[in-house]
Amino acid sequence: MFEKEDLIKVANHTMPFGKYSGRRLIDLPEPYLLWFSGQGMPQGELGRLLELTLEIKINGLEDLLKPLKGT
């Protein structure tokens, strides 16, 4: 299950590796997240946050996280 603090993490944490290294998780393109989903999300917190990011994007809720950027 996700915690409310996870929304702040999704809005502010950056991707630590790969093509989009350094980009905030919420700013990752949906096709990239879908690719990860098909390949298998990374283990641990990063994978959990990427799953949450994908759910937010699939449901069109990215704008709700804009106020959380930089907190």
DRENRO-915846 format. One record per atom (N, C-alpha, C, O): atom name; x, y, z; residue in one letter. Coordinates in pm, 1 decimal, padded with zeros to 6 digits, always signed. Layout:
! residues N
 guse       xx       yy       zz sese
   CA        X        Y        Z    A
...
***
This chain:
! residues 71
 guse       xx       yy       zz sese
    N +00083.8 -00117.9 +00000.0    M
   CA +00000.0 +00000.0 +00000.0    M
    C +00088.4 +00124.4 +00000.0    M
    O +00203.1 +00120.5 +00044.5    M
    N +00034.8 +00232.0 -00049.3    F
   CA +00109.4 +00356.4 -00058.8    F
    C +00074.8 +00449.0 +00057.2    F
    O -00037.2 +00449.1 +00108.3    F
    N +00173.6 +00527.1 +00097.0    E
   CA +00156.7 +00626.2 +00203.0    E
    C +00144.5 +00763.9 +00139.6    E
    O +00187.7 +00783.6 +00026.0    E
    N +00086.6 +00859.1 +00211.2    K
   CA +00072.2 +00994.0 +00156.1    K
    C +00207.7 +01056.6 +00126.6    K
    O +00219.2 +01138.1 +00035.0    K
    N +00310.4 +01019.9 +00202.6    E
   CA +00445.0 +01072.1 +00178.3    E
    C +00499.5 +01025.9 +00042.8    E
    O +00587.8 +01089.6 -00014.6    E
    N +00446.0 +00914.8 -00006.9    D
   CA +00490.4 +00863.5 -00137.4    D
    C +00456.3 +00961.4 -00249.3    D
    O +00529.1 +00968.3 -00348.4    D
    N +00348.7 +01036.3 -00236.1    L
   CA +00313.6 +01134.8 -00338.3    L
    C +00419.4 +01244.3 -00346.0    L
    O +00452.8 +01291.4 -00454.7    L
    N +00471.1 +01284.0 -00232.2    I
   CA +00578.2 +01384.0 -00230.0    I
    C +00703.9 +01325.9 -00294.0    I
    O +00774.3 +01394.8 -00367.8    I
    N +00731.1 +01200.9 -00265.7    K
   CA +00848.2 +01135.3 -00325.2    K
    C +00834.6 +01126.1 -00476.7    K
    O +00930.4 +01153.5 -00549.0    K
    N +00717.1 +01088.0 -00525.4    V
   CA +00694.9 +01078.0 -00670.1    V
    C +00713.9 +01214.5 -00736.5    V
    O +00765.5 +01223.2 -00847.9    V
    N +00672.3 +01319.8 -00668.3    A
   CA +00682.6 +01455.1 -00724.2    A
    C +00825.5 +01508.2 -00722.8    A
    O +00857.8 +01598.5 -00800.0    A
    N +00912.0 +01454.1 -00636.5    N
   CA +01043.7 +01514.1 -00617.5    N
    C +01163.7 +01423.2 -00641.9    N
    O +01270.9 +01472.0 -00677.5    N
    N +01148.3 +01293.8 -00623.7    H
   CA +01261.9 +01204.8 -00645.5    H
    C +01293.6 +01194.1 -00793.9    H
    O +01205.6 +01203.1 -00879.6    H
    N +01421.1 +01174.8 -00821.3    T
   CA +01463.8 +01164.2 -00960.6    T
    C +01499.9 +01020.4 -00995.0    T
    O +01538.9 +00941.8 -00908.7    T
    N +01486.1 +00988.4 -01121.0    M
   CA +01522.4 +00856.3 -01171.2    M
    C +01673.7 +00842.0 -01159.4    M
    O +01747.4 +00925.8 -01211.2    M
    N +01721.5 +00736.4 -01091.6    P
   CA +01865.0 +00726.2 -01065.1    P
    C +01948.5 +00667.8 -01179.1    P
    O +02071.4 +00671.0 -01172.4    P
    N +01884.6 +00614.9 -01283.1    F
   CA +01961.7 +00550.9 -01390.0    F
    C +01882.4 +00551.2 -01519.5    F
    O +01764.2 +00585.4 -01521.9    F
    N +01949.2 +00512.7 -01626.6    G
   CA +01882.9 +00492.3 -01754.8    G
    C +01866.8 +00618.1 -01837.8    G
    O +01923.9 +00723.2 -01808.9    G
    N +01787.8 +00603.3 -01940.8    K
   CA +01764.3 +00708.6 -02039.9    K
    C +01715.1 +00838.4 -01976.8    K
    O +01749.5 +00947.1 -02023.1    K
    N +01635.4 +00827.3 -01872.1    Y
   CA +01575.7 +00945.3 -01808.5    Y
    C +01638.4 +00974.5 -01671.8    Y
    O +01573.1 +01030.9 -01584.0    Y
    N +01762.4 +00936.8 -01654.6    S
   CA +01834.2 +00962.7 -01530.4    S
    C +01829.9 +01111.7 -01497.4    S
    O +01855.8 +01196.1 -01583.1    S
    N +01796.8 +01142.6 -01372.3    G
   CA +01789.8 +01281.8 -01327.8    G
    C +01654.4 +01347.0 -01344.6    G
    O +01632.6 +01456.7 -01293.4    G
    N +01563.5 +01283.1 -01414.5    R
   CA +01428.8 +01339.3 -01433.2    R
    C +01339.9 +01297.3 -01315.9    R
    O +01348.0 +01183.8 -01268.8    R
    N +01255.0 +01389.6 -01269.1    R
   CA +01162.0 +01356.4 -01161.1    R
    C +01072.3 +01240.9 -01205.0    R
    O +01035.1 +01230.8 -01322.0    R
    N +01038.2 +01154.8 -01110.6    L
   CA +00956.1 +01038.4 -01143.5    L
    C +00824.8 +01079.4 -01209.2    L
    O +00782.0 +01015.7 -01305.5    L
    N +00760.3 +01183.8 -01159.5    I
   CA +00631.7 +01224.5 -01215.5    I
    C +00647.4 +01278.7 -01357.5    I
    O +00549.5 +01285.9 -01431.8    I
    N +00768.5 +01316.6 -01395.6    D
   CA +00792.8 +01369.5 -01529.5    D
    C +00838.8 +01262.7 -01629.4    D
    O +00865.9 +01293.4 -01745.5    D
    N +00847.4 +01137.1 -01583.9    L
   CA +00883.7 +01029.5 -01675.9    L
    C +00769.0 +01005.4 -01772.8    L
    O +00652.6 +01012.6 -01733.3    L
    N +00799.7 +00977.0 -01899.1    P
   CA +00692.6 +00951.2 -01996.0    P
    C +00617.6 +00821.2 -01964.0    P
    O +00676.8 +00722.2 -01920.9    P
    N +00489.7 +00824.3 -01985.7    E
   CA +00407.2 +00706.6 -01958.6    E
    C +00454.3 +00582.8 -02034.9    E
    O +00457.0 +00474.4 -01976.4    E
    N +00492.0 +00593.9 -02164.3    P
   CA +00539.7 +00473.8 -02234.7    P
    C +00662.5 +00409.9 -02167.9    P
    O +00677.5 +00287.7 -02169.4    P
    N +00748.4 +00491.5 -02110.5    Y
   CA +00865.6 +00439.7 -02038.5    Y
    C +00820.6 +00360.5 -01915.4    Y
    O +00874.1 +00253.2 -01887.6    Y
    N +00723.6 +00412.8 -01842.9    L
   CA +00672.3 +00343.2 -01725.1    L
    C +00600.4 +00214.4 -01764.5    L
    O +00610.4 +00113.6 -01694.6    L
    N +00528.5 +00217.7 -01875.5    L
   CA +00461.5 +00096.9 -01924.4    L
    C +00564.0 -00008.5 -01965.9    L
    O +00543.9 -00127.6 -01942.3    L
    N +00673.6 +00035.0 -02027.5    W
   CA +00780.3 -00057.1 -02064.1    W
    C +00836.1 -00123.4 -01938.7    W
    O +00853.3 -00245.2 -01934.9    W
    N +00864.1 -00043.5 -01836.4    F
   CA +00914.6 -00097.2 -01710.4    F
    C +00815.2 -00198.1 -01653.1    F
    O +00854.5 -00304.0 -01604.1    F
    N +00689.3 -00165.3 -01659.5    S
   CA +00586.1 -00253.5 -01606.4    S
    C +00590.1 -00388.9 -01676.3    S
    O +00575.2 -00493.2 -01612.6    S
    N +00610.1 -00386.3 -01806.5    G
   CA +00617.1 -00510.1 -01883.7    G
    C +00744.4 -00589.5 -01858.5    G
    O +00743.1 -00712.5 -01863.4    G
    N +00853.4 -00520.5 -01831.8    Q
   CA +00982.6 -00585.6 -01808.1    Q
    C +00999.1 -00629.9 -01662.9    Q
    O +01077.0 -00720.2 -01632.6    Q
    N +00925.4 -00565.5 -01575.0    G
   CA +00940.3 -00589.5 -01431.7    G
    C +00999.4 -00465.5 -01366.7    G
    O +01110.2 -00422.9 -01399.4    G
    N +00924.5 -00409.1 -01275.4    M
   CA +00970.5 -00289.1 -01205.1    M
    C +01092.2 -00323.7 -01118.9    M
    O +01107.0 -00438.1 -01075.7    M
    N +01178.9 -00226.1 -01093.8    P
   CA +01291.3 -00250.3 -01003.2    P
    C +01241.1 -00290.7 -00864.2    P
    O +01127.6 -00261.3 -00826.6    P
    N +01326.2 -00357.0 -00790.7    Q
   CA +01292.9 -00398.6 -00654.1    Q
    C +01295.0 -00278.3 -00560.1    Q
    O +01356.7 -00176.0 -00589.7    Q
    N +01228.4 -00291.7 -00448.9    G
   CA +01236.4 -00192.9 -00342.1    G
    C +01151.5 -00069.5 -00363.7    G
    O +01052.1 -00070.2 -00436.4    G
    N +01195.5 +00037.7 -00296.5    E
   CA +01118.4 +00161.4 -00296.7    E
    C +01104.3 +00220.9 -00436.9    E
    O +00996.9 +00269.4 -00472.5    E
    N +01210.4 +00217.7 -00516.1    L
   CA +01202.0 +00274.3 -00650.6    L
    C +01092.3 +00206.3 -00731.4    L
    O +01012.6 +00274.2 -00796.2    L
    N +01087.1 +00075.9 -00728.6    G
   CA +00983.0 +00004.3 -00801.9    G
    C +00843.7 +00039.8 -00754.5    G
    O +00751.8 +00056.1 -00834.8    G
    N +00828.5 +00051.8 -00623.5    R
   CA +00698.5 +00088.2 -00565.7    R
    C +00657.8 +00228.1 -00610.1    R
    O +00541.6 +00251.7 -00643.2    R
    N +00753.2 +00320.7 -00610.8    L
   CA +00723.4 +00458.0 -00652.8    L
    C +00695.6 +00464.8 -00802.8    L
    O +00610.7 +00542.9 -00845.8    L
    N +00764.6 +00385.5 -00882.0    L
   CA +00737.3 +00382.5 -01026.3    L
    C +00597.9 +00326.1 -01054.2    L
    O +00528.9 +00373.3 -01144.5    L
    N +00556.6 +00226.3 -00977.8    E
   CA +00420.9 +00172.9 -00991.9    E
    C +00316.7 +00279.7 -00959.5    E
    O +00216.9 +00293.8 -01030.2    E
    N +00340.6 +00353.8 -00853.3    L
   CA +00249.3 +00461.6 -00816.2    L
    C +00246.8 +00569.8 -00923.8    L
    O +00140.5 +00621.4 -00958.3    L
    N +00362.1 +00603.3 -00975.8    T
   CA +00371.2 +00703.7 -01082.6    T
    C +00290.0 +00659.7 -01203.7    T
    O +00217.5 +00740.0 -01262.5    T
    N +00301.7 +00533.9 -01240.7    L
   CA +00225.8 +00481.4 -01354.6    L
    C +00075.9 +00491.1 -01328.6    L
    O +00000.8 +00532.0 -01417.1    L
    N +00031.9 +00454.9 -01210.8    E
   CA -00110.5 +00464.0 -01177.4    E
    C -00159.7 +00608.4 -01184.5    E
    O -00269.5 +00634.5 -01233.7    E
    N -00079.5 +00700.8 -01136.0    I
   CA -00115.8 +00842.7 -01140.7    I
    C -00130.9 +00887.5 -01285.3    I
    O -00226.3 +00957.4 -01319.3    I
    N -00036.9 +00847.5 -01370.4    K
   CA -00040.8 +00889.5 -01510.0    K
    C -00156.3 +00823.9 -01585.1    K
    O -00225.4 +00890.8 -01662.0    K
    N -00178.2 +00695.4 -01564.2    I
   CA -00287.3 +00624.8 -01631.6    I
    C -00421.6 +00690.8 -01600.4    I
    O -00510.0 +00697.9 -01685.8    I
    N -00435.3 +00738.4 -01477.8    N
   CA -00560.6 +00800.0 -01435.2    N
    C -00565.3 +00950.8 -01454.9    N
    O -00660.6 +01016.3 -01412.7    N
    N -00461.6 +01006.5 -01519.5    G
   CA -00460.9 +01148.9 -01552.9    G
    C -00454.4 +01241.7 -01432.8    G
    O -00515.5 +01348.5 -01433.8    G
    N -00381.0 +01202.2 -01329.4    L
   CA -00378.1 +01279.5 -01205.3    L
    C -00248.2 +01356.2 -01183.3    L
    O -00223.0 +01402.8 -01072.1    L
    N -00166.2 +01370.3 -01285.4    E
   CA -00036.4 +01437.6 -01270.2    E
    C -00050.4 +01578.7 -01214.5    E
    O +00032.8 +01622.0 -01134.9    E
    N -00153.4 +01650.2 -01254.7    D
   CA -00169.9 +01789.2 -01210.7    D
    C -00187.0 +01800.4 -01058.8    D
    O -00156.4 +01904.2 -01000.1    D
    N -00235.1 +01695.2 -00996.9    L
   CA -00251.4 +01698.5 -00851.6    L
    C -00117.3 +01703.1 -00778.8    L
    O -00111.5 +01745.3 -00663.3    L
    N -00009.5 +01660.4 -00844.8    L
   CA +00120.8 +01657.9 -00780.4    L
    C +00200.6 +01785.8 -00804.3    L
    O +00304.6 +01805.4 -00741.3    L
    N +00155.0 +01872.5 -00892.9    K
   CA +00229.4 +01996.1 -00920.2    K
    C +00256.2 +02077.7 -00794.7    K
    O +00367.4 +02128.1 -00779.2    K
    N +00159.2 +02093.3 -00703.8    P
   CA +00186.9 +02170.5 -00582.3    P
    C +00290.2 +02104.0 -00490.2    P
    O +00346.6 +02169.8 -00402.7    P
    N +00314.7 +01975.7 -00509.4    L
   CA +00408.0 +01903.0 -00422.8    L
    C +00552.8 +01911.8 -00471.1    L
    O +00644.9 +01876.9 -00397.2    L
    N +00573.1 +01957.7 -00593.1    K
   CA +00709.8 +01967.8 -00644.6    K
    C +00786.9 +02071.1 -00563.3    K
    O +00739.8 +02182.4 -00540.3    K
    N +00905.7 +02031.7 -00520.9    G
   CA +00989.5 +02121.9 -00446.5    G
    C +00960.6 +02126.3 -00297.2    G
    O +01013.3 +02211.9 -00226.3    G
    N +00876.4 +02033.9 -00248.5    T
   CA +00847.9 +02032.7 -00104.0    T
    C +00939.7 +01937.4 -00032.0    T
    O +00930.5 +01923.1 +00089.9    T
***
